[in-house]
């Protein structure tokens, strides 16, 4: 697929220089940058993954020491749910 962009010359010059420093063509550099930076919903996938992992770790930490009570079991909760 071909995409044509009408960017200001200063932007093109800056991107071309960055591509040259990395040993890539401008096309390769722009494609690589877009793929690395943005996921399908416009967010940074690595950042999202990191936040999800951090949230999961916080949840696991908060759960430590939390119990149902001395005489309440998972089985009791399952049976309670079946009543309705």
N, C-alpha and C positions, 0 to 999 in steps of 0.2 A: 504494500500500500504506500502511496506517496502522499505526504502532507506538506503543504506549502504554508510557511509562516511569514508574516510581514512584520518583522521586528526592527526597532531602531538600530542604526549602524553601530552605536556604542555597545549595545547589548550583544550583537553578533561578534564584534571584535573581542569583547571580554570572554565570551563563551569559546571562541576560536582559540584564544590564548590558553584558557584552561584545558581545552582538549589537547592542544599541542604539548603542554607540560605533562600530560598523562600519556602521551604517545598515541592518541586516538584521533580519528577524523571527527569533524564537527558533528556529523550525523550519528556516529557511534557514541560520542560523548553525551549528546542530548538524550538519545534513547536510553543509555545506561543510567543517566541521572534521573530520568523520569521513572524508570522501572524501580530503582532503588529507593526513591524518595516517596512515591505515592502508591498506595494500594488502590483497589478498585473503587473504594468509597472516598478517595481523596485524602486519606490519612496515612501517616507513617506507620507501616506495619510493625516494624521493630519496636517502635515506641508503644504501640497498642499491646503487643505481646508482653513487653516489660511491665506495663501497668496491670495487665491481667494476672501475671505471675505474682506481682507485688500484692495485689488484692487477695489472691488465693492464700498467700503466706500470712497476711494479716488475719484472714478468717480462721485459718488453722491455729494461729496463736491465740485468738480470742476463745476458741473452743476448748482449749486446754483447761482441764479441771471442771468443766461444765458437765453435770450429770442430770439424769432424769429424776433423781431422788432416790432415797434409800430403798423404797419398795415398789418403784415403777419401772417396768421393763418395756422394751420395744414391742414385745408380744402383747402387752396390755394396750399399748397405743394402736396396734394393728386391730385388735379385737374391738376397741372403742370405735375405730373408723368403720368397721363393718356394720355397726348398729344403725348407721344412717344411710 
